[in-house]
Amino acid sequence: MANAKEVRLYGMTRSGYCLMVHHALRLKGVPYDYVEEDLKNKSQELLRLNPVHKKVPVLVVDGRPVAESLVILQYIDELWGSLAPRLLPEDPHRRAKVRFWADFVYQKVVPLTYVIPKAEGDSKAAAVAEFRAQLVAMEAGVGEELWVDGAGPFINGDAPGLLDLLVGSCHTGIKFLEGVADVQLLDKEETPLLCSIMEAFLQLDVVKETTDFLQQHNPLSKLREAPLALLLLPSLAEPPRDRGFQPPEPPPLSSAEGCRIADADQEGVSLANQDLFCNHF
């Protein structure tokens, strides 16, 4: 399958989840076609390929579809395992740790991005504090369990792996969210390791090429209504699965526990109604 004849990604340029898949394919050097989906007017092809969730991203390899970004990223690494870089480590224990922290991003960090843009006063301050606390927890865990001094700028070493890809893909979007919500989410003194990974990731040629590619395919680019940062934060779109989803209440953290955000199943952003932050991730 490493010599797949047809690789096609169905996605949305404003979806950070889809961005992660773009990055993975380009890091591996896998040629692919891209189909931009309008999730307010879903194509019959998308509904056929992903009949359960009916959302993006969907990666189709020789006619066989795979949905959900975290699943897709691991599928890419397994399918093109002979191509560098490997996104997941060979060692089973280290691989399990990478998967644990990847899941942590989806379960503990993501839900708070629903809260921050809409919260006010003490509720916003509490949500921001909890967001930063989760990053600090991840910083400590990754630093203790996965980081190897002198191995390279990434958790994966000289080249980015799965966790580097997840963390790096969200940097610009987080900075954009900071500006919109007038808060500070990233602090180099609190999380120097994560911040250094983000900065190293953004310097990669494939990341810059992907950003340019998506800007060209962004249906709103001509209207100058969609900041480039929208491409880099999964939360800047409507929530996955259920259009009736209600964001969790601001912290305490227990309010966000159990909120499993299922993936890049992104709906469109209603910029015309200035409803950018009605729902997130």
N, C-alpha and C positions, 0 to 999 in steps of 0.2 A: 504493500500500500504506500510505501514511501515514494513510489513512482505513480501516484494517483494522476489520472488523466484530467480530471475536472475538479477544481476546488472553488467553491463559491460561498461568500459570506453575505448573509442577509442581515442588515443592521440599520442603525440610525446614527447620523454623524454627531448628534448631540448626546449620545449615550456613552457614558464613561465605561460601562460594561463592555460595549462593543469595541471601544477603543482598546481595551485590554487584549481582545482577540486579534485586532489589527496588529498590535505590537508583537504578540506571540508569533503570528505567521511571518511577519517581516524579520523578526530576530532569527527565525529558523531559515529564512530565505525561501519560503514556500510561495510560488506564484499563485495568485488567486484572483477571481473576479469578485466585484462588489456590487451588491444590489441595495440601493437606498429604499427603505420602507417608510411609508407614511402611516403611522400607527393610529391615526384617526380615520384612515380609509385603508384598512388592511387588504393587501392583495390576496387573491385566491391561492396563489402559490404559497404565501406565508402560512395561511390557514391550513393548507394541505401538509406542509412540512412540519408544523408545530401545532397539531390539532388540540393538544392538551392546554397549553398556556397561551398560544396564539400571539407570541411576542418574540422579541429579538434579544440577543443575537441567535441566529441559527447558522451553523456551519454545515455545508453539504459537500461531502467528498464522494465522488463517483456515484451520485444519486442517493446517498445514504445520509440523512440529516441527524445532527446532534444539537441539542438545545442546552441552555443554561451556561453562563460564562465560565464558572469555576469548573464545571464538567468539561467544557470545550477546551479550556487551557490544558487540562491534564490529558485529554484525548490527543491534542496536537503533539504533546511531548511524547506520548506513547507511540503514536502513529509514525512520527518522524524522529524516532529515537536515535537514528544514526546521524542526525543533523545537529550540529552545535548551535547554540548552547543547550544543554539539558536543563529543563526547567525544574525538575525534581531530582534530588540526590539519589545515588545508587543505594546507599546504605538504608535499610528499612527503618531503623529507628530515627535517623535524621529526616527521612522522607515523611514519617509520621508527624514529626515536630513541625515541619514546614506546613503540612496540611492542617495541623491544629491551629497555627497562627493565621493561616489564610482564612479558616473558618471564623476565627476571632474577629477579623476585619469585618466580615459579613454580618456577624451576630451582635457584636458589641460596639463597634465604631459606627457602622452604617445607620442604625436606628436613631442615633442622636442627631444625625444630619437632617432628619425630618423635623426635629424640634427647634433647633437653633434659629432658623430664619423667621419663624412665626412667633417665637416666645418673646416676652417683654419683661423688663425689670428684673426682679429677683429670679424669675423662672428662666430667663435667658442666661443670667449669670451662672445659675446652677447647671444648666445644660452645657454651657461652655466648659465649666470646671470638670464636669463628668467626662466630656469628650477628651479633654487634655489628660485626665486621669487614666483613661483607657489607653491613650497613646503612651503614657509613662509606663503603664503595666506591660504593654507590648514591647517597649524599648528594653525594659529589664529582662523580660522573658527571652526575647530574641538574642539579646546580648549575652545572656548566660548559656542558652541552649544551642545557639546556632552560629554566632559570630566567631570568626577566627581572625585574630589580629595578624595583619600583614598578608592575608590571603588575597586581598583585592578590595575594590570599593563597594562590593556588593556582598550580601549574605551568601550568595552562590559563588563568590570568589571574583575572578576577573570579569566574568560575564554575568548578566542578570539572570536570576531564576524566578520561580513563581512568586515568591514573596516580594522580591525586588520589583517585579512587574506590577503587582497589586499596589504597593506603596507608591512607586514612582508615577504611576498613571493618574493618581489623584492629586498630585501636588498643586498644579495650577488651578484646578477647580476649588481646592480648599482655600487657596489664596483669594480667589474670586469671592467665595462665600464669606471670607473674613471682611472683605470690602463692603459687600452688600449688607451684611448683618452688623457691621461695625464692631467686630470682636477680634480677638487674637486666638487662633486655634493652634498654630505652630509656634514653638519656642525652642530655639537651638540649645538653650541652656538646659531645658527639661528633657529634650529628646534629640541629642546631638547625632546619635547613630541613625535614626530614621530620617532626619533632615539631610544628613550627608548622602544617604542612599537616594533620596529624592533628587538631590542636586546632580549626582553622578548619572542617574537615569536620564534626566532631561538633556544631558550633554551628548547622548548617543545619537549618531547620525540617523538611525532608523526611526527614532522618536521624532526628530525634527521632520523627516520625510513624511511620516504618518500624519503629523499635524498639518503639514501643507496639503497633503492629499485630502484630508477630511475637510479642510477649509474650502477647497475647490468644490467638494461635493455637498457642502452645507446648503440646503435649499433656501436658507434665510440670509446667506452671506451678502447678497446684493442689497438687502434691505438694511444692512448694518445694524440689525436688531439682536444678533446672536454673538455675544463676546466669544472670543476663541476659547476662553476658559470653560465655557459650557461643554466643550468636547471632553473635558478631562475630569469631571466629577460625576459619577453615576447618579448622585442624588438630585441633580438638577433636571429632573423629569418626573413624570407621574409614577406612582409606585407600581411594583410588579403585581401580577396576578389579578388583584381585586380593585376595580376602580372605586369601590366604596370604602377602601382601606382608610382608617383614621390613624394618623401618627400617634405614637405613644405620648403620654403626658410627660412633661419635663421630669428630670430626676426627682426622687431617688431612683437609683439604677434599677431597682426591682420592677419599675414600670416598663422598662425596655426589655427585660429578660423574657425570653421565649418569643421575641419578635424576630422570626427567621425571615430575613429578606431573601427572596428566592432568586434574585438575579436579574440580569440586564433586561429584564422583561420590561422595557421602558415604553411608556406612552409619550405622546408628543408634549411639547412645552407650549402653553398658551401665552405667547408673548404679546399678542395683540390685545389681550385682556389684562396685561400686566399681572398675570397669575403665575409668574415664574416659580414662586416658592409655595404654591398651594399643596404640592406633594413632592417628596424627595426620594432619592436613591432608587 
